[in-house]
Structure formats: structure tokens, C-alpha cells
Amino acid sequence: MPKQGFISASKVGVILKNGKGQTFTVGAITYAEEIAQQVIGVKPEPDFKSFDMERGIENEWLAIKTYEERELVEVHSMQEWRTHPDFPYFGGTPDGLVGLIGGVDVKCPNNNNHFKNLMHDTQVKDYYDQCQAYMAIFERDYWDLASFNENYPTPLDLHVMRIQKDMDWQEKLTERLPLFWSLINEQVEILKGKMI
């Protein structure tokens, strides 16, 4: 769950793209506006949870247990927010840490999306930025994206996609985070000025 008033690992991908003729895309600017609202204390609107999202939340523990058994590892649960060592306004809450150099995030997609993961590692592109962000925050070398669907027979119920740390990505992140935070601060100052 993203922490209010912070840049979240789960949404960081939007800030890495350049906009047409400007530093950030429209999507990034919209995200900055959301964070600025949170910083000044606007109450968040309730999150929508689809059937698939609810199913994923319910099955997360089973997905982690299955991942531990198949990969012969122990997952250290990290169900708490942690910020980046150099950027205190950026953080995340991953599913867990693995050993001294790894981490894991589990996804419990529907039957069709799990099939696509089994066949083509489809969701790697969707969660690549999030996994790289966790590696930056927790100073890890790899992150496993585990796709789990309890409707599939063993061993097809679990598919692990390993993502290695991308140093070019990491460098771009360290360049973009301060720029994006400055944009948020500009918006916060404008809002504060209107509160007087």
C-alpha cells in the first residue's frame, strides 16, 4: 500500500519517461498532483478493488509459501513501508526479502494472465520498474516476480521471473527523483499559498 505524501515504488515508472517538449509526461504530472494533495492533507478517495485484486490479496500468503517451498528459500516478510537511503521521499512496501541480495513480489493473476506469464513472461514489463525500484530501496541485486494461480496444477501454479538489477535504470532513477520531487514541492507551495 503506497504511503500518503511519498513517491511510491509501485508507481515510479511514470516519472522515468520524458514528456513531449517538457520534462515529464501528463501521467507523471497527474501523479505529482496526487502526491501534492496528499502532502497538504487531502483525504484520499477509497481505492477500487476488483474481483481479481481481492483474489490476489487472499492468495498472497499461499503464493509466498509455494515460492519458498519451490525455490528452497525463506522469505522475510516486509509488509512495512521503507524509504530509500538517499531519497527520504521515495519508498515502498515489497512482499519480501530473500537472502542477502534478493527480493520477491508475488502476483496472483487470473487464469489467462497466468498463462501468458507461463508462456511469455508477459507481466515482467508491467512490473519491471517496480522491481527495479525495490532493488534501489533495499540495495538488492535481483528481484523475483512470482506469478501464482491456484487453479493451475502443480508445478504450473507458480512461475518465477527473475529480474536482475539494471544499472542504467538505477542511474536514471537517481537523476529523475529529485526533479520530480521539486515538481511536487512547487505544487505544494502553490496550494499552501491559496490556503492563506
GROMACS elastic network, one bead per residue, 0.5 to 0.9 nm:
[ bonds ]
;  ai    aj funct       b0    kb
    1     8     6  0.88611   500
    1    10     6  0.87567   500
    1    79     6  0.89726   500
    1    80     6  0.89345   500
    1    81     6  0.82546   500
    1    92     6  0.79183   500
    1    93     6  0.66929   500
    2     5     6  0.88881   500
    2     6     6  0.76961   500
    2     7     6  0.80938   500
    2     8     6  0.56671   500
    2     9     6  0.80471   500
    2    10     6  0.74676   500
    2    11     6  0.87881   500
    2    81     6  0.79882   500
    2    91     6  0.82974   500
    2    92     6  0.65962   500
    2    93     6  0.73628   500
    3     6     6  0.59614   500
    3     7     6  0.81079   500
    3     8     6  0.71946   500
    3    81     6  0.72197   500
    3    91     6  0.81513   500
    3    92     6  0.77497   500
    3    93     6  0.88329   500
    4     7     6  0.85360   500
    4     8     6  0.89822   500
    4    35     6  0.71462   500
    4    38     6  0.56840   500
    4    39     6  0.72743   500
    4    41     6  0.89565   500
    4    44     6  0.83731   500
    5    34     6  0.84201   500
    5    35     6  0.50689   500
    5    36     6  0.68764   500
    5    37     6  0.78161   500
    5    40     6  0.83153   500
    5    41     6  0.85777   500
    5    89     6  0.79310   500
    6    35     6  0.65370   500
    6    38     6  0.83902   500
    6    39     6  0.80691   500
    6    88     6  0.85163   500
    6    89     6  0.51348   500
    6    90     6  0.56899   500
    6    91     6  0.70939   500
    7    10     6  0.87194   500
    7    11     6  0.74615   500
    7    12     6  0.69074   500
    7    31     6  0.88644   500
    7    32     6  0.84935   500
    7    35     6  0.73214   500
    7    89     6  0.61109   500
    7    91     6  0.64924   500
    7    92     6  0.83805   500
    7   177     6  0.85908   500
    7   180     6  0.89762   500
    7   181     6  0.81424   500
    8    11     6  0.54555   500
    8    12     6  0.60218   500
    8    89     6  0.86840   500
    8    90     6  0.59416   500
    8    91     6  0.53978   500
    8    92     6  0.55264   500
    8    93     6  0.86517   500
    8   130     6  0.87555   500
    8   133     6  0.87774   500
    9    12     6  0.51393   500
    9    13     6  0.80856   500
    9    90     6  0.72240   500
    9    91     6  0.58237   500
    9    92     6  0.50340   500
    9    93     6  0.79443   500
    9    94     6  0.87790   500
    9   129     6  0.78030   500
    9   130     6  0.52592   500
    9   131     6  0.79377   500
    9   132     6  0.84968   500
    9   133     6  0.53062   500
    9   134     6  0.64706   500
    9   137     6  0.84934   500
   10    13     6  0.77946   500
   10    92     6  0.70901   500
   10    93     6  0.86693   500
   10   127     6  0.80163   500
   10   129     6  0.77723   500
   10   131     6  0.83311   500
   10   133     6  0.79389   500
   10   134     6  0.87981   500
   11    14     6  0.63354   500
   11    15     6  0.81658   500
   11    31     6  0.84292   500
   11   129     6  0.81336   500
   11   130     6  0.69868   500
   12    15     6  0.57268   500
   12    16     6  0.72621   500
   12    28     6  0.89660   500
   12    90     6  0.88982   500
   12   129     6  0.67233   500
   12   130     6  0.67292   500
   12   133     6  0.72482   500
   12   173     6  0.86189   500
   12   177     6  0.88951   500
   13    16     6  0.55567   500
   13    17     6  0.75881   500
   13    28     6  0.89036   500
   13   127     6  0.88456   500
   13   128     6  0.84222   500
   13   129     6  0.51797   500
   13   130     6  0.70207   500
   13   133     6  0.86610   500
   14    17     6  0.62450   500
   14    24     6  0.85328   500
   14    25     6  0.76935   500
   14    27     6  0.65348   500
   14    28     6  0.53014   500
   14    31     6  0.80827   500
   14   129     6  0.89423   500
   15    18     6  0.79067   500
   15    24     6  0.66407   500
   15    25     6  0.76349   500
   15    27     6  0.82469   500
   15    28     6  0.52883   500
   15    29     6  0.84629   500
   15    31     6  0.85643   500
   15   173     6  0.84707   500
   15   176     6  0.69600   500
   15   177     6  0.77446   500
   15   180     6  0.69848   500
   16    24     6  0.79556   500
   16    28     6  0.85476   500
   16   169     6  0.88605   500
   16   172     6  0.71868   500
   16   173     6  0.68207   500
   16   176     6  0.65206   500
   16   177     6  0.86418   500
   17    23     6  0.82664   500
   17    24     6  0.64953   500
   17    25     6  0.65677   500
   17    28     6  0.82508   500
   18    21     6  0.82326   500
   18    22     6  0.68922   500
   18    23     6  0.53657   500
   18    25     6  0.58710   500
   19    22     6  0.50116   500
   19    23     6  0.55470   500
   19    26     6  0.70384   500
   19    28     6  0.87071   500
   20    23     6  0.78610   500
   20    24     6  0.79194   500
   20    25     6  0.70110   500
   21    24     6  0.87305   500
   22    25     6  0.73613   500
   23   179     6  0.86684   500
   24    27     6  0.79720   500
   24    28     6  0.58444   500
   24    29     6  0.65007   500
   24   180     6  0.81885   500
   25    28     6  0.51762   500
   25    29     6  0.63436   500
   25    30     6  0.86647   500
   26    29     6  0.50838   500
   26    30     6  0.61593   500
   26    31     6  0.86320   500
   27    30     6  0.51038   500
   27    31     6  0.62516   500
   27    32     6  0.87006   500
   28    32     6  0.61749   500
   28    33     6  0.86249   500
   28   180     6  0.84127   500
   29    33     6  0.62331   500
   29    34     6  0.87216   500
   29   180     6  0.87396   500
   29   183     6  0.81873   500
   29   184     6  0.87076   500
   30    33     6  0.50355   500
   30    34     6  0.63743   500
   30    35     6  0.88663   500
   31    34     6  0.50476   500
   31    35     6  0.64116   500
   31    36     6  0.86611   500
   32    35     6  0.51781   500
   32    36     6  0.61054   500
   32    37     6  0.86479   500
   32   180     6  0.73801   500
   32   181     6  0.80153   500
   32   183     6  0.69440   500
   32   184     6  0.52902   500
   32   187     6  0.80863   500
   33    36     6  0.50324   500
   33    37     6  0.62338   500
   33    38     6  0.86956   500
   33   183     6  0.89353   500
   33   184     6  0.68863   500
   33   187     6  0.70671   500
   33   188     6  0.86890   500
   34    37     6  0.52582   500
   34    38     6  0.64317   500
   34    39     6  0.88527   500
   34   184     6  0.89872   500
   35    39     6  0.61677   500
   35    40     6  0.88486   500
   35   184     6  0.69223   500
   35   188     6  0.89393   500
   36    39     6  0.50602   500
   36    40     6  0.65441   500
   36    41     6  0.88176   500
   36    42     6  0.88845   500
   36   184     6  0.55262   500
   36   185     6  0.72028   500
   36   186     6  0.87785   500
   36   187     6  0.61434   500
   36   188     6  0.52834   500
   36   191     6  0.83230   500
   37    40     6  0.54724   500
   37    41     6  0.64692   500
   37    42     6  0.53593   500
   37    43     6  0.83813   500
   37    44     6  0.87282   500
   37   187     6  0.86749   500
   37   188     6  0.74794   500
   37   191     6  0.83754   500
   38    41     6  0.50973   500
   38    42     6  0.52596   500
   38    43     6  0.71434   500
   38    44     6  0.72965   500
   39    42     6  0.75628   500
   39   188     6  0.71804   500
   40   188     6  0.68896   500
   40   191     6  0.78050   500
   40   192     6  0.75540   500
   41    44     6  0.87674   500
   44    47     6  0.85094   500
   49    52     6  0.79652   500
   49    53     6  0.56543   500
   49    54     6  0.62965   500
   50    53     6  0.51005   500
   50    54     6  0.62739   500
   50    55     6  0.85981   500
   51    54     6  0.51837   500
   51    55     6  0.61536   500
   51    56     6  0.86020   500
   52    55     6  0.50334   500
   52    56     6  0.61207   500
   52    57     6  0.87270   500
   52   108     6  0.80122   500
   52   109     6  0.69365   500
   52   110     6  0.64888   500
   53    56     6  0.50162   500
   53    57     6  0.63167   500
   53    58     6  0.87272   500
   53   108     6  0.81903   500
   53   109     6  0.83248   500
   54    57     6  0.51594   500
   54    58     6  0.62784   500
   54    59     6  0.86974   500
   55    58     6  0.51485   500
   55    59     6  0.61711   500
   55    60     6  0.85777   500
   55   108     6  0.73771   500
   55   109     6  0.85704   500
   55   110     6  0.87629   500
   56    59     6  0.52091   500
   56    60     6  0.59627   500
   56   106     6  0.88513   500
   56   107     6  0.67087   500
   56   109     6  0.69262   500
   56   110     6  0.87558   500
   56   148     6  0.88761   500
   56   149     6  0.88733   500
   57    60     6  0.53897   500
   57    61     6  0.82455   500
   57   107     6  0.89771   500
   57   108     6  0.80149   500
   58    61     6  0.73606   500
   58    62     6  0.83994   500
   59    62     6  0.53012   500
   59    63     6  0.61492   500
   59    64     6  0.87620   500
   59   108     6  0.69476   500
   59   148     6  0.84162   500
   59   149     6  0.84485   500
   59   150     6  0.80508   500
   60    63     6  0.50123   500
   60    64     6  0.62429   500
   60    65     6  0.86243   500
   60    95     6  0.87223   500
   60   106     6  0.67533   500
   60   107     6  0.74940   500
   60   108     6  0.70929   500
   60   148     6  0.84935   500
   61    64     6  0.52127   500
   61    65     6  0.61905   500
   61    66     6  0.86233   500
   62    65     6  0.50262   500
   62    66     6  0.60508   500
   62    67     6  0.84653   500
   62   148     6  0.86845   500
   62   150     6  0.86237   500
   63    66     6  0.51642   500
   63    67     6  0.60849   500
   63    68     6  0.86402   500
   63   106     6  0.66458   500
   63   107     6  0.80451   500
   63   108     6  0.75639   500
   63   146     6  0.78505   500
   63   147     6  0.80227   500
   63   148     6  0.57020   500
   63   149     6  0.80150   500
   63   150     6  0.83810   500
   63   158     6  0.76473   500
   64    68     6  0.61335   500
   64    69     6  0.86516   500
   64    75     6  0.73903   500
   64    95     6  0.83856   500
   64    96     6  0.87012   500
   64   104     6  0.86690   500
   64   105     6  0.87236   500
   64   106     6  0.69459   500
   64   146     6  0.84461   500
   64   148     6  0.89006   500
   65    68     6  0.51616   500
   65    69     6  0.63077   500
   65    70     6  0.87260   500
   65    74     6  0.88920   500
   65    75     6  0.84761   500
   66    69     6  0.51617   500
   66    70     6  0.61171   500
   66    71     6  0.83824   500
   66   148     6  0.85441   500
   66   157     6  0.89601   500
   66   158     6  0.74333   500
   67    70     6  0.52981   500
   67    71     6  0.57817   500
   67    72     6  0.79111   500
   67    73     6  0.78576   500
   67    74     6  0.88921   500
   67    75     6  0.86144   500
   67   106     6  0.87523   500
   67   146     6  0.73472   500
   67   148     6  0.87036   500
   67   158     6  0.72443   500
   67   159     6  0.88289   500
   67   160     6  0.81106   500
   68    71     6  0.54144   500
   68    72     6  0.54639   500
   68    74     6  0.55959   500
   68    75     6  0.65950   500
   69    72     6  0.52253   500
   69    73     6  0.69993   500
   69    74     6  0.84243   500
   70    73     6  0.80222   500
   70   155     6  0.88343   500
   70   158     6  0.86338   500
   71    74     6  0.87409   500
   71   160     6  0.89727   500
   73    98     6  0.68755   500
   73    99     6  0.75365   500
   74    97     6  0.84466   500
   74    98     6  0.63301   500
   74    99     6  0.73024   500
   75    78     6  0.88708   500
   75    95     6  0.85000   500
   75    96     6  0.55831   500
   75    97     6  0.56507   500
   75    98     6  0.51709   500
   75    99     6  0.77184   500
   75   103     6  0.79648   500
   75   104     6  0.78533   500
   76    95     6  0.84537   500
   76    96     6  0.52181   500
   76    97     6  0.51078   500
   76    98     6  0.64416   500
   76    99     6  0.82327   500
   76   103     6  0.88180   500
   77    80     6  0.85867   500
   77    94     6  0.81930   500
   77    95     6  0.60927   500
   77    97     6  0.66347   500
   78    81     6  0.78366   500
   78    82     6  0.87622   500
   78    93     6  0.64810   500
   78    94     6  0.58977   500
   78    95     6  0.56921   500
   78    97     6  0.68667   500
   79    93     6  0.58092   500
   79    94     6  0.66073   500
   79    95     6  0.62560   500
   79    96     6  0.74492   500
   80    92     6  0.80602   500
   80    93     6  0.54756   500
   80    94     6  0.79224   500
   81    91     6  0.67015   500
   81    92     6  0.53337   500
   81    94     6  0.81211   500
   82    90     6  0.84945   500
   82    91     6  0.53894   500
   82    92     6  0.56792   500
   82    93     6  0.65028   500
   82    94     6  0.89993   500
   82   137     6  0.75267   500
   82   138     6  0.83145   500
   83    86     6  0.84532   500
   83    87     6  0.71114   500
   83    88     6  0.54937   500
   83    89     6  0.69127   500
   83    90     6  0.55294   500
   83    92     6  0.66041   500
   83   137     6  0.64113   500
   83   138     6  0.86160   500
   84    87     6  0.51345   500
   84    88     6  0.57896   500
   84    89     6  0.77320   500
   84    90     6  0.58174   500
   84    91     6  0.55708   500
   84    92     6  0.84708   500
   84   134     6  0.89179   500
   84   136     6  0.70785   500
   84   138     6  0.72581   500
   84   139     6  0.88633   500
   85    88     6  0.66979   500
   85   136     6  0.88639   500
   85   137     6  0.67698   500
   85   138     6  0.83651   500
   85   139     6  0.89643   500
   86    90     6  0.89073   500
   86   137     6  0.88170   500
   87    90     6  0.56595   500
   87    91     6  0.82159   500
   87   137     6  0.89283   500
   87   174     6  0.86662   500
   87   177     6  0.78043   500
   87   178     6  0.80883   500
   88    91     6  0.74395   500
   89   177     6  0.89408   500
   89   181     6  0.77324   500
   90   137     6  0.81980   500
   90   177     6  0.80118   500
   91   133     6  0.82799   500
   91   134     6  0.80424   500
   91   137     6  0.65355   500
   92   133     6  0.82183   500
   92   134     6  0.69466   500
   92   137     6  0.76456   500
   93    96     6  0.84954   500
   93   134     6  0.83016   500
   94    97     6  0.78560   500
   94   103     6  0.79803   500
   94   104     6  0.72957   500
   94   105     6  0.62134   500
   94   131     6  0.87718   500
   94   134     6  0.69488   500
   95   103     6  0.79811   500
   95   104     6  0.61444   500
   95   105     6  0.50838   500
   95   106     6  0.68431   500
   96   102     6  0.89272   500
   96   103     6  0.57193   500
   96   104     6  0.54325   500
   96   105     6  0.67765   500
   97   100     6  0.78989   500
   97   101     6  0.81099   500
   97   102     6  0.59507   500
   97   104     6  0.61555   500
   97   105     6  0.89363   500
   97   138     6  0.86077   500
   97   140     6  0.88365   500
   97   143     6  0.86809   500
   98   101     6  0.68314   500
   98   104     6  0.68468   500
   98   143     6  0.86399   500
   99   102     6  0.59905   500
   99   103     6  0.78357   500
  100   103     6  0.88211   500
  100   140     6  0.76427   500
  101   135     6  0.89548   500
  101   138     6  0.89481   500
  101   139     6  0.76900   500
  101   141     6  0.53332   500
  101   142     6  0.66887   500
  101   143     6  0.86865   500
  102   135     6  0.80010   500
  102   139     6  0.89372   500
  102   140     6  0.54333   500
  102   141     6  0.59939   500
  102   143     6  0.54855   500
  102   144     6  0.75546   500
  103   131     6  0.85918   500
  103   134     6  0.80089   500
  103   135     6  0.77083   500
  103   138     6  0.86441   500
  103   140     6  0.71722   500
  103   141     6  0.85806   500
  103   142     6  0.66224   500
  103   144     6  0.61261   500
  103   145     6  0.87550   500
  104   131     6  0.82951   500
  104   142     6  0.86921   500
  104   143     6  0.53945   500
  104   145     6  0.58955   500
  104   146     6  0.70404   500
  104   162     6  0.89451   500
  105   131     6  0.76583   500
  105   143     6  0.75117   500
  105   144     6  0.63347   500
  105   145     6  0.51601   500
  105   146     6  0.62240   500
  105   147     6  0.87866   500
  106   144     6  0.81539   500
  106   145     6  0.58748   500
  106   147     6  0.59827   500
  106   148     6  0.71315   500
  107   145     6  0.73223   500
  107   146     6  0.60623   500
  107   148     6  0.61974   500
  107   149     6  0.85922   500
  108   114     6  0.77736   500
  108   146     6  0.83071   500
  108   147     6  0.57892   500
  108   149     6  0.56066   500
  108   150     6  0.83910   500
  109   112     6  0.78394   500
  109   113     6  0.56198   500
  109   114     6  0.55326   500
  109   147     6  0.68714   500
  109   148     6  0.68847   500
  109   149     6  0.64456   500
  110   113     6  0.54990   500
  110   114     6  0.60912   500
  110   115     6  0.85957   500
  110   149     6  0.69310   500
  110   151     6  0.89668   500
  111   114     6  0.52411   500
  111   115     6  0.61716   500
  111   116     6  0.87797   500
  111   149     6  0.68284   500
  111   151     6  0.73123   500
  111   152     6  0.79097   500
  112   115     6  0.50814   500
  112   116     6  0.63808   500
  112   117     6  0.87887   500
  113   117     6  0.62703   500
  113   118     6  0.86710   500
  113   122     6  0.78650   500
  113   123     6  0.80374   500
  114   118     6  0.62064   500
  114   119     6  0.86278   500
  114   121     6  0.89823   500
  114   122     6  0.87384   500
  114   123     6  0.88381   500
  114   147     6  0.64718   500
  114   148     6  0.71213   500
  114   149     6  0.65663   500
  114   152     6  0.89747   500
  114   157     6  0.83554   500
  114   158     6  0.87485   500
  114   159     6  0.82345   500
  115   118     6  0.50502   500
  115   119     6  0.61783   500
  115   120     6  0.83947   500
  116   119     6  0.51026   500
  116   120     6  0.55743   500
  116   121     6  0.65721   500
  116   122     6  0.56948   500
  116   123     6  0.80510   500
  117   120     6  0.53029   500
  117   123     6  0.62555   500
  117   124     6  0.82248   500
  117   147     6  0.70864   500
  117   159     6  0.72207   500
  117   160     6  0.89919   500
  117   161     6  0.85772   500
  118   121     6  0.61175   500
  118   122     6  0.82032   500
  118   147     6  0.83762   500
  118   156     6  0.76930   500
  118   158     6  0.85660   500
  118   159     6  0.61726   500
  118   160     6  0.88401   500
  119   122     6  0.79161   500
  120   123     6  0.85790   500
  121   124     6  0.58579   500
  121   125     6  0.83504   500
  121   159     6  0.86597   500
  121   160     6  0.88671   500
  121   161     6  0.68273   500
  122   125     6  0.66329   500
  122   126     6  0.77750   500
  123   127     6  0.63584   500
  123   128     6  0.82287   500
  123   145     6  0.85659   500
  123   147     6  0.85757   500
  124   127     6  0.53816   500
  124   128     6  0.54272   500
  124   145     6  0.73248   500
  124   161     6  0.72348   500
  124   162     6  0.88633   500
  124   163     6  0.80677   500
  125   128     6  0.51830   500
  125   129     6  0.79329   500
  126   129     6  0.76443   500
  126   130     6  0.84211   500
  127   130     6  0.51877   500
  127   131     6  0.61870   500
  127   132     6  0.86135   500
  127   145     6  0.79804   500
  128   131     6  0.52696   500
  128   132     6  0.61665   500
  128   133     6  0.85482   500
  128   145     6  0.88268   500
  128   163     6  0.74780   500
  129   132     6  0.50826   500
  129   133     6  0.60219   500
  129   134     6  0.86574   500
  129   169     6  0.84669   500
  130   133     6  0.50070   500
  130   134     6  0.63188   500
  130   135     6  0.87500   500
  131   134     6  0.51140   500
  131   135     6  0.63383   500
  131   136     6  0.87505   500
  131   142     6  0.84171   500
  131   143     6  0.59825   500
  131   144     6  0.79556   500
  131   145     6  0.77526   500
  131   163     6  0.74247   500
  131   165     6  0.87720   500
  132   135     6  0.50376   500
  132   136     6  0.63472   500
  132   137     6  0.88045   500
  132   142     6  0.83110   500
  132   143     6  0.75681   500
  132   163     6  0.79485   500
  132   164     6  0.81497   500
  132   165     6  0.63665   500
  132   166     6  0.71842   500
  132   169     6  0.75732   500
  132   170     6  0.73390   500
  133   136     6  0.50415   500
  133   137     6  0.62518   500
  133   138     6  0.86060   500
  133   170     6  0.79269   500
  133   173     6  0.82689   500
  134   137     6  0.50520   500
  134   138     6  0.59365   500
  134   139     6  0.78671   500
  134   140     6  0.77793   500
  134   143     6  0.78576   500
  135   138     6  0.53377   500
  135   139     6  0.52523   500
  135   141     6  0.64773   500
  135   142     6  0.67941   500
  135   143     6  0.68448   500
  135   164     6  0.89431   500
  135   165     6  0.67945   500
  135   170     6  0.88415   500
  136   139     6  0.51183   500
  136   140     6  0.68678   500
  136   141     6  0.89124   500
  136   165     6  0.84966   500
  136   170     6  0.68721   500
  136   173     6  0.88617   500
  137   140     6  0.80544   500
  140   143     6  0.75384   500
  140   165     6  0.75932   500
  141   163     6  0.88166   500
  141   164     6  0.61941   500
  141   165     6  0.52262   500
  141   166     6  0.88716   500
  142   162     6  0.68728   500
  142   163     6  0.56166   500
  142   165     6  0.55125   500
  143   161     6  0.85229   500
  143   162     6  0.59459   500
  143   163     6  0.52649   500
  143   164     6  0.65291   500
  143   165     6  0.78002   500
  144   160     6  0.63417   500
  144   161     6  0.56509   500
  144   163     6  0.60312   500
  144   164     6  0.86299   500
  145   159     6  0.83310   500
  145   160     6  0.58106   500
  145   161     6  0.50828   500
  145   162     6  0.61977   500
  145   163     6  0.74145   500
  146   158     6  0.67987   500
  146   159     6  0.57429   500
  146   161     6  0.62108   500
  146   162     6  0.83888   500
  147   157     6  0.79533   500
  147   158     6  0.57059   500
  147   159     6  0.51201   500
  147   160     6  0.62714   500
  147   161     6  0.79463   500
  148   152     6  0.86956   500
  148   156     6  0.85391   500
  148   157     6  0.54836   500
  148   159     6  0.65515   500
  148   160     6  0.86496   500
  149   152     6  0.59867   500
  149   156     6  0.82944   500
  149   157     6  0.50210   500
  149   158     6  0.66889   500
  150   153     6  0.76256   500
  150   154     6  0.87903   500
  150   157     6  0.57025   500
  150   158     6  0.83459   500
  151   157     6  0.69848   500
  152   155     6  0.80185   500
  152   156     6  0.58121   500
  152   158     6  0.84135   500
  153   156     6  0.56419   500
  153   157     6  0.57396   500
  154   157     6  0.54122   500
  154   158     6  0.76642   500
  155   158     6  0.62624   500
  155   159     6  0.83239   500
  156   159     6  0.67852   500
  163   166     6  0.85488   500
  165   169     6  0.82707   500
  165   170     6  0.78987   500
  166   169     6  0.52923   500
  166   170     6  0.62424   500
  166   171     6  0.87647   500
  167   171     6  0.60943   500
  167   172     6  0.85787   500
  168   171     6  0.51547   500
  168   172     6  0.62711   500
  168   173     6  0.86693   500
  169   172     6  0.51534   500
  169   173     6  0.62276   500
  169   174     6  0.88436   500
  170   173     6  0.50937   500
  170   174     6  0.64437   500
  170   175     6  0.88515   500
  171   174     6  0.52501   500
  171   175     6  0.64638   500
  171   176     6  0.88179   500
  172   175     6  0.51190   500
  172   176     6  0.61674   500
  172   177     6  0.86286   500
  173   176     6  0.51514   500
  173   177     6  0.59291   500
  174   177     6  0.56788   500
  174   178     6  0.73907   500
  175   178     6  0.66784   500
  175   179     6  0.72894   500
  176   179     6  0.52626   500
  176   180     6  0.61114   500
  176   181     6  0.86165   500
  177   180     6  0.51747   500
  177   181     6  0.61015   500
  177   182     6  0.85921   500
  178   181     6  0.50532   500
  178   182     6  0.61151   500
  178   183     6  0.86887   500
  179   182     6  0.51449   500
  179   183     6  0.64510   500
  179   184     6  0.88982   500
  180   183     6  0.50709   500
  180   184     6  0.64383   500
  180   185     6  0.87552   500
  181   184     6  0.50032   500
  181   185     6  0.61738   500
  181   186     6  0.86461   500
  182   186     6  0.61709   500
  182   187     6  0.86916   500
  183   186     6  0.51816   500
  183   187     6  0.64548   500
  183   188     6  0.87411   500
  184   187     6  0.51942   500
  184   188     6  0.61880   500
  184   189     6  0.87171   500
  185   189     6  0.61174   500
  185   190     6  0.86123   500
  186   189     6  0.52367   500
  186   190     6  0.63680   500
  186   191     6  0.87588   500
  187   190     6  0.51506   500
  187   191     6  0.62431   500
  187   192     6  0.86217   500
  188   191     6  0.50891   500
  188   192     6  0.60638   500
  188   193     6  0.85358   500
  189   192     6  0.50228   500
  189   193     6  0.60908   500
  189   194     6  0.87312   500
  190   193     6  0.50989   500
  190   194     6  0.65357   500
  190   195     6  0.89940   500
  191   194     6  0.52001   500
  191   195     6  0.65834   500
  192   195     6  0.50844   500
  192   196     6  0.70065   500
  193   196     6  0.57683   500
